[in-house]
Amino acid sequence: MIPFVDVKREYHEIKEEIDNAVQRVLESGWFILGEELKKFEEEFAKYLGANYAIGVNSGSDALYLSVKALGIGRGDEVITVSHTFISTVDAIVRNGARPVFVDIDPETYTIDVNQIEEKITKKTKAIIPVHLYGHPADMDPIMEIAEKHGLYVIEDASQAHGAEYKGKKVGSIGHVACFSFYPTKNLGAYGDAGAIVTNDNELAERLRMMRNYGSPKKYYHDFIGVNSRLDEIQAAILRVKLKYLNRWNERRREIAKLYNEFLKDTGVITPVEKEWAKHVYHLYVIRHKERDELQQYLLRNGIKTQIHYPVPVHLQKAYLDLGVKVRLPVTEQISQEILSLPMFPHLSDTEVEKIARVVKDASNG
C-alpha cells in the first residue's frame, strides 16, 4: 500500500536531530514561552523575510486571533473563498463577522481576483486570500484593491510554507499571515501548532499578549485574551525541520514534475504553476470527471488518496444553518472532480511512477 502521506519516513531521516531537540527541552525543564519558541519565531520570520512571527497553538487560532487583533467583529464583513479548509471561514464567524464568498480561479483554485471588488460594501473590513495546495494567490491586485478601499489583507498560508509570489515568500506580503504546522504540512510539528506573521510592530505586540491571556507580564492583563501558545517541544522540533524545508520543497517540485510527465495525454487535468508563482505542492491535486471511480480504482490497487475538499464551506451544514446562501459555479464544479494523489518528500520515483501508471490505466480503461 502506498500511503497518502508518511511522516514516519521523514522522522527517520532526521531522527537523531529531533530526538536531541526534544531531549534538550526536557532537560531544560522549561516548556512554555521559553528560548526555543523565541528562537523559532526569529528564524521563521527571517526565513519568510518578515519582521515578526508569533507562535500559537494551531493554524485555526492563528486565523482567529488575526481577525480579532485587527478589530473585526459583529456587523463586519470579510471576503474570502469557500474552497478551503473550514477554519479559514470559522475564524470570521467566531469573531462575529460575516463571510462573503468569492469564487475561485479554475486553474490555480485560489481566489478569483476579478470578483473581489464587486463584493465590497461599507461593512467590508478585510480580504482573506488562501494560498491553496502550495500555490500562491495573485497578491498584487489583491493588495491594490485593499489599499484602494482601506481593507486589511490576511494571508492564509497554512498550505504554502516556502511558496513564492514574484520572488517574495508568501506570508510576508499582506498585513498579517497565518500558518499551520499540522504534522502533514510542508513544515509540520509533531502535534498541533501554528504561527502568525506580520511586519507591524504594534500588531505583533498585541498578538503576543492575545495568545497569553491579554498579558504584557505575568498576572497583569490589559484585555481579555486566550491561551494559545506554541510550546517549547514543538518549537524545538520546528527549528530542526525548518532547516530542511527548502530541500523538501524542491523534492516536492521534482515529484510534481514526474507526475506531470507521466500523466500527459491521459485526460487528467494536472496542477498549474503560474509564471509569477513558485508552487511548493503541499498537495498534488488532479481533476477527473469520474473522480470517485478513479479514487476507488486507486485504492483497489494499493494507493491511498484524499479529496481536498469534497464539500465547499458554503454548502456545509454548519453554514447553511447560518443562512449563508451563494452560488459559486467553479467551486461547486471542481469539488466534484478534484483528487489529491500521494505527495510527500520521501515518496520514491518508483512509487510516483506506479501511481501515475494506475491513474493512466484507469483513465484509458
Salt bridges, closest charged atoms under 4 A:
ASP6 OD2 - ARG9 NE 3.05
GLU10 OE2 - LYS241 NZ 2.54
GLU13 OE2 - ARG247 NH2 2.01
GLU13 OE1 - HIS346 NE2 2.47
GLU17 OE1 - LYS243 NZ 3.03
ASP19 OD2 - LYS15 NZ 2.84
GLU36 OE2 - ARG24 NE 2.67
GLU36 OE1 - ARG239 NH1 2.96
GLU41 OE2 - ARG211 NH1 2.75
GLU43 OE2 - ARG239 NH2 2.90
ASP61 OD1 - ARG94 NH2 3.98
ASP76 OD1 - LYS125 NZ 3.28
GLU77 OE2 - ARG98 NH1 3.05
GLU107 OE1 - LYS274 NZ 2.56
GLU117 OE2 - LYS148 NZ 2.81
GLU117 OE2 - HIS149 NE2 2.75
ASP140 OD2 - LYS166 NZ 2.76
GLU155 OE1 - HIS131 NE2 2.79
GLU164 OE2 - LYS169 NZ 3.35
GLU205 OE1 - ARG208 NH1 2.94
GLU250 OE1 - ARG253 NE 3.99
GLU250 OE2 - LYS278 NZ 2.93
GLU254 OE1 - ARG251 NH1 3.21
GLU273 OE2 - ARG253 NH1 2.50
ASP292 OD1 - ARG291 NE 2.65
ASP321 OD2 - LYS317 NZ 3.06
GLU332 OE2 - HIS314 NE2 2.84
GLU332 OE1 - ARG327 NH1 2.27
GLU337 OE1 - ARG287 NH2 2.84
GLU337 OE2 - LYS289 NZ 3.14
ASP349 OD1 - ARG251 NH2 2.75
GLU351 OE1 - ARG9 NH1 2.97
